[in-house]
Amino acid sequence: MNSTTYGAVTIENTKDTYESKVGGRTYEIKAQINNKEFIDDGGDYLIRTAKLSIFARVKNSGDEYKNVTGDVAFGSKSNNHKQTLIDSSGNIDASVIVMQTLSKAQSSTTVDGIKYPKTVNTYFFTNNDGASAHVFGLGDVSELNTTVAWGGGDLAAIAGSPTGVASHFFDASEKKYYAQNIKFKSENGYYYTDIGDHDDTDADAWGIGGGNLFCIGNGYIKEWINKDSKFEKIYKVDGGLNNFSVAFGGSLVAWNTDDKIYSVIIPKGSNEQKAVTTETKVDEGKSEVVAAAKTGWIKASDGTWTYAKADGTKAIGWLQDGINWHYLNASGIMQTGWINDNGTWYYCNEQGTMLYNTTVDGYALGTNGAWIK
């Protein structure tokens, strides 16, 4: 935090008060975080949006703390930026919207007897230069060619999964579904959200399964692929289906109430990399089974995971999926635990995500995930 009035100070948590001396005057400074919305599971961490406020007062003055969020810049001494305020009426409740990643790994210490995350990183919704980012899930659809005024509700949201974080918006009048990926980055001590290119597709309805985005339109079930910043057709279904529900693991039920038809899609999770679609016309009592190709992560009956690429082949070796790296052996099976890659040791957790900038079993891992000998 930097300010010409209140000086520069590093705020590490919200339970402590920090001091800054400017022009012979010492200020007491503290931060406040109010949870706005829990997003989802991001693999090694949980994701949420929150409201961040900064308060200050002259030390030993006896004055009430003053909300100074609008007077300060966030970041490091060499790279800091002011943020767009919300709830700024009277400057009493002024705050800025941030996104936080909370590690699943817990600290060895407690606060009031309660365990807390080992690491919490706070990111601002700007680019690396501090300019506000256009985030669909926060209601900023100004860059889209849509006549729909922002109305909140279930038209937009931010979703997170082990494959990445995505922001999306559904234009119900035009039957268009828009999405963009969000990556967490830092530059010279300033933490920000890098918003990727957006894509759109025709859609009658959308849903979230396991933190991943899906929609249905024009006879296809489509999934948002974070790493490619685009929608991909994953199942061909009856063109009359216009509603669906998706569960964790990719199972789907699609239907059309007026036509009295529905379709159930259950990924097999076998090495055949196929899924079974059972479609039934309720009024005629007929049933039809068809096969549809599936790409992405596939879980086999023995619990192992493989990754099917767009060309139908299995991924082998290191695979970057969203913001995470995974290692698949020569058979294409995702590996966990310690991995020796040409003499260099890495560690992948139980979800198969490579860890970095941490310590495992007493061994330090560097920024690239390699064991520091």
Stockholm file with secondary structure:
# STOCKHOLM 1.0

chainA/1-373         MNSTTYGAVTIENTKDTYESKVGGRTYEIKAQINNKEFIDDGGDYLIRTAKLSIFARVKNSGDEYKNVTGDVAFGSKSNNHKQTLIDSSGNIDASVIVMQTLSKAQSSTTVDGIKYPKTVNTYFFTNNDGASAHVFGLGDVSELNTTVAWGGGDLAAIAGSPTGVASHFFDASEKKYYAQNIKFKSENGYYYTDIGDHDDTDADAWGIGGGNLFCIGNGYIKEWINKDSKFEKIYKVDGGLNNFSVAFGGSLVAWNTDDKIYSVIIPKGSNEQKAVTTETKVDEGKSEVVAAAKTGWIKASDGTWTYAKADGTKAIGWLQDGINWHYLNASGIMQTGWINDNGTWYYCNEQGTMLYNTTVDGYALGTNGAWIK
#=GR chainA/1-373 SS CEETTTEECCCCCSSSCEEEEETTEEEEEEEEEEEEEEEEECSSEEEEEEEEEEEEEETTSCCCCEECGGGCBEECSSSEECCCCBSCGGGTSCBEEEEEEEESSEEEEEETTEEEESCEEEEESBCTTSCBCCCGGGTCCTTSCCCCCCCCGGGEEEEEETTEEEEEEEETTTTEEEEEEEEEEEETTEEEEEEEEEEEEECSEEEEETTEEEEEETTEEEEEEGGGTEEEEEEECCTTCCEEEECTTSCEEEEETTTTEEEEEEECCSTTCEEEEEEEETTTTEEEEEEEECCEEEECTTSCEEEECTTSCBCCEEEEETTEEEEECTTSCBCCEEEEETTEEEEECTTSCBCCSEEETTEEECTTSCBCC
#=GC SS_cons         CEETTTEECCCCCSSSCEEEEETTEEEEEEEEEEEEEEEEECSSEEEEEEEEEEEEEETTSCCCCEECGGGCBEECSSSEECCCCBSCGGGTSCBEEEEEEEESSEEEEEETTEEEESCEEEEESBCTTSCBCCCGGGTCCTTSCCCCCCCCGGGEEEEEETTEEEEEEEETTTTEEEEEEEEEEEETTEEEEEEEEEEEEECSEEEEETTEEEEEETTEEEEEEGGGTEEEEEEECCTTCCEEEECTTSCEEEEETTTTEEEEEEECCSTTCEEEEEEEETTTTEEEEEEEECCEEEECTTSCEEEECTTSCBCCEEEEETTEEEEECTTSCBCCEEEEETTEEEEECTTSCBCCSEEETTEEECTTSCBCC
//
